[in-house]
Amino acid sequence: MEATVVGSGPGTPAPRKRADARRNEEALLEAAAAAFIASGVDAPVRDIAAKAGVGVGTIYRHFPTRADLIVAVYRHQVEACAEAGPVLLAECDSPYTALVRWIDLFVDFLVTKHGLAEALQSDDATFVTLHDYFLDRLVPICAELLSAAADADEIRSDIEALGLMRAVGNLCIGANKDPRYDARQMVEVLLAGLRLP
């Protein structure tokens, strides 16, 4: 990947990507995520490149294999979800509202990653650590939101973050396979059940 050299030798920070390289990578990840949602993880690379406004060579320079691109999209979406937690907590009028809005983003992540789940369950070694990464990044954010809402006496205090995330995940299974099933409505019912009387 393109980088500017900031220095060399022991104790020197790692090189930082140039601003244009960061923009290209961001555009590629957004375009790839949209393509994966529309067409699955086998979407043609040329379509992703066109949508990102870059050449196919740029994709391969950043992501030499399709597996590298899938991992990067997955990590990018996990990071966006993780970074939203503290922002929502600071901006919302109550911790419960922040929790509800964050869970809505989490549901988006779960139901719109067409093909990612199947790819991640393959035998490709590139994907092995992603589940742990997902848990390491998102469980603490959910725990922070739950704790803030419980401390504000808005929800019951005996709910664990991993349990809530698993429950939401289970409610989202097959959400895009049956138009009669409304996963969001079921998640709303689950979250309403957290409220204190």
C-alpha positions in Angstrom: 0.0 0.0 0.0 1.2 3.5 -0.7 2.7 5.3 2.3 4.8 8.3 3.1 8.1 7.5 5.0 8.1 9.5 8.2 11.5 8.2 9.4 13.6 5.1 9.8 15.3 3.2 12.5 14.3 1.8 15.8 11.6 3.6 17.7 10.2 5.3 14.6 6.5 5.2 14.2 5.0 3.0 11.4 4.6 4.9 8.1 1.3 6.6 7.6 -0.7 6.3 4.5 -1.0 9.3 2.3 -4.3 11.1 2.4 -5.1 10.1 -1.2 -4.3 6.5 -0.4 -6.6 6.6 2.6 -9.4 8.2 0.5 -9.0 5.5 -2.2 -9.1 2.7 0.4 -12.2 4.2 2.1 -14.0 4.6 -1.3 -13.1 1.0 -2.2 -14.4 -0.3 1.1 -17.7 1.6 0.7 -18.0 0.5 -2.9 -17.2 -3.1 -2.1 -19.7 -3.2 0.8 -22.4 -1.8 -1.5 -21.5 -4.4 -4.2 -21.6 -7.2 -1.6 -25.0 -6.1 -0.4 -26.4 -5.9 -4.0 -24.7 -9.0 -5.5 -22.9 -11.0 -2.8 -19.1 -11.3 -2.2 -18.5 -12.6 -5.7 -19.4 -9.2 -7.2 -17.1 -8.4 -10.1 -14.0 -6.4 -9.1 -14.4 -4.1 -12.2 -17.8 -3.1 -10.9 -16.4 -2.3 -7.4 -13.6 -0.3 -9.0 -16.0 1.7 -11.2 -18.3 2.5 -8.3 -15.2 3.6 -6.3 -13.9 5.7 -9.2 -10.6 3.9 -9.3 -8.8 1.5 -11.6 -8.9 -2.3 -11.1 -5.2 -2.2 -10.4 -5.8 0.1 -7.4 -8.0 -2.6 -5.8 -5.4 -5.2 -6.3 -2.7 -2.9 -4.9 -4.8 -2.4 -1.7 -6.3 -5.9 -1.6 -4.3 -8.5 -3.5 -7.0 -11.2 -3.1 -10.8 -11.3 -2.9 -10.4 -12.7 0.7 -8.3 -9.6 1.6 -11.1 -7.4 0.3 -13.8 -9.4 2.2 -11.8 -9.2 5.4 -11.3 -5.4 5.0 -15.0 -4.8 4.3 -16.0 -6.8 7.4 -13.4 -5.0 9.6 -14.5 -1.6 8.2 -18.1 -2.3 9.0 -17.3 -3.6 12.5 -15.2 -0.5 13.2 -18.0 1.8 12.0 -20.4 0.0 14.4 -17.9 0.2 17.3 -17.1 3.8 16.7 -20.8 4.7 16.7 -21.4 3.6 20.3 -19.6 6.4 22.2 -20.9 9.0 19.7 -24.5 7.9 20.2 -24.0 7.9 24.0 -22.7 11.5 23.8 -25.4 12.7 21.4 -28.6 11.0 22.5 -31.0 12.3 25.1 -30.8 9.1 27.1 -28.5 6.0 27.3 -31.5 3.8 26.4 -32.1 5.8 23.2 -28.3 5.4 22.4 -28.6 1.7 23.0 -31.6 1.3 20.8 -30.0 3.3 18.0 -26.8 1.3 18.3 -28.6 -2.0 18.2 -30.3 -0.7 15.0 -26.9 -0.2 13.4 -25.9 -3.7 14.6 -29.0 -5.1 13.0 -28.0 -3.3 9.7 -24.6 -4.9 9.9 -26.1 -8.4 10.5 -28.8 -8.3 7.8 -27.0 -6.5 5.1 -23.8 -8.5 4.9 -25.1 -10.8 2.1 -22.5 -13.5 1.5 -20.1 -12.4 4.1 -21.3 -14.9 6.7 -20.9 -17.8 4.2 -17.5 -16.6 3.1 -16.4 -16.2 6.7 -17.4 -19.8 7.5 -15.2 -21.1 4.7 -11.9 -22.9 5.3 -9.9 -19.9 4.2 -7.3 -19.2 7.0 -7.7 -15.4 6.3 -11.1 -15.5 8.0 -10.2 -17.5 11.1 -9.6 -14.6 13.5 -12.5 -12.4 12.4 -15.1 -13.8 14.8 -12.9 -13.0 17.7 -12.2 -9.6 16.3 -16.0 -9.0 16.0 -16.5 -10.0 19.6 -13.5 -8.1 20.9 -14.6 -4.8 19.3 -18.4 -4.9 19.7 -19.1 -6.7 23.0 -17.4 -3.9 25.1 -19.3 -1.2 23.2 -22.6 -3.0 23.8 -21.6 -3.5 27.5 -20.9 0.2 27.9 -24.3 1.2 26.4 -26.1 -1.4 28.6 -24.2 -0.2 31.7 -25.0 3.5 31.0 -28.7 2.7 30.5 -28.8 0.5 33.7 -27.0 3.3 35.7 -29.7 5.7 34.5 -32.4 3.3 35.8 -33.8 3.0 32.3 -33.3 -0.8 31.9 -32.8 -3.9 34.0 -29.3 -4.4 35.1 -28.9 -8.2 34.7 -28.4 -8.3 31.0 -25.0 -9.2 29.6 -23.8 -7.7 26.4 -22.9 -11.0 24.7 -26.3 -12.5 25.6 -28.1 -9.5 24.1 -26.0 -9.5 20.9 -26.6 -13.2 20.5 -30.3 -12.7 21.0 -30.4 -9.9 18.4 -28.3 -12.1 16.0 -30.7 -15.0 16.4 -33.6 -12.7 15.6 -31.9 -11.6 12.4 -31.2 -15.1 11.0 -33.0 -15.4 7.7 -34.2 -11.8 7.8 -33.7 -11.3 4.1 -35.1 -14.8 3.0 -38.7 -14.3 4.1 -40.5 -11.0 3.4 -43.2 -11.9 5.9 -40.6 -11.9 8.7 -39.8 -8.5 10.2 -36.5 -8.9 12.2 -36.5 -5.2 13.2 -39.9 -5.5 14.8 -38.8 -8.6 16.8 -35.6 -6.7 17.9 -37.8 -3.8 19.0 -39.9 -6.2 21.1 -36.7 -7.6 22.7 -35.4 -4.1 23.5 -38.7 -3.0 24.9 -38.5 -6.0 27.3 -35.3 -4.5 28.8 -37.1 -1.4 30.1 -37.9 -1.0 33.7 -41.6 -0.4 34.6 
